[in-house]
Amino acid sequence: MAKPFDATLNALIDLRPGDWAEAFGRLAGIPPGPSTVLDTDLATTLQADKLFRIDGPLPSLLHLELEANPRTGIPRELMRYNTLIDHQHGLPVETVLILLRPKAFASDQTGTYRREGVRNNKIAEFWYHVEKVWERSVDYWFQCGSALAPLALLTDEADLRLEDALDGYRTLIRGENLEGGLTERLLGSSYVLCGLRYDKTRIRELFRRLDMLMEESTTYQGILEEGREKGLSQGLSQGRFQSLRGTLIRLGTKRFGPPSNPIHIGIQAIRDADRLERLLDRIFESDGWDELISGE
């Protein structure tokens, strides 16, 4: 998985792992059924991105690898993962390489990896699935459910018609009536992932548009009202601050570990939305909480 975005993608999948298993299991030809998230540690220094067991008519394993940057040699790694997964679990394994942007595509990602001997004789041949996120339609990813909906914003169609894509995104999330902070977490992940496709100015405008989605919902109005009662609403929505702070702490924890108490208190005390956005922009360029915060 691309290191700058691995925490965000893992957080996004963890929102509703069953939706990811269903969507990519279908693409891989695995008969549908209940899914279980499995441990991805395959060896001391080897870890797959995501692994699911799908218990349909033909119990199978689904292995997902997500890439945002181009590099050759990935198919060989996928074969190694696939072999180790098969050895550990003893079930058929389907591997899907998910490419998140056109830049991620490399010339050897053909869907087949062939291992040859000294005389070019075939030793082994491995087939895997290549999914180019940007080639799908916006509606395709919307139909996969809210946990995959942010992928719609990475498509070529969304790039050409971003306003329409945002309207559809708003309609989808509002229609699902997400609870328990899922809307906030989903929008936070969307904000970071859009860095794969758009410049910072366009991303910030995108995020402000998505804030409008939250402010229009009944649940979010309750958050705003609570903020007003505490005197925290001063021109910008308290919900926006909550979303930015929550995303910063969650992604930072995945990258650096839990923040110390002083740092956590300091983040909660930030009342400058632009500063929170700058910290999010720098989170994958820093080596720890101290460097991230002191760099401001």
Buried (B, 14 or more C-beta within 10 A) or exposed (E): BBEBBBBBBBBBBBBBBBBBBBBBBEBBEBEEBEBEBBEBEBEEEEEBBBBBBBBEEEBBBBBBBBBBBBEEEBBEBBBBBBBBBBEBBEBEBBBBBBBBBBBBBBEEBEEEBEEEEEEEEEEEEBEBBBBBBBEBEBBBBBEBBBBBBBBBBBBBBBBEBBEEBBEBBBEBBBEBEBEEEBBBBBBBBBBBBBBBBBEEEEBBEBBEBBBEBBBEBEBBEEBBEEBEEEEBBEEBBBBBBBBBBBBBBBBBBBBBEEBEEEBBEEBEEBEEBEEBBBBBBBBBEBEBBEEBBEEE
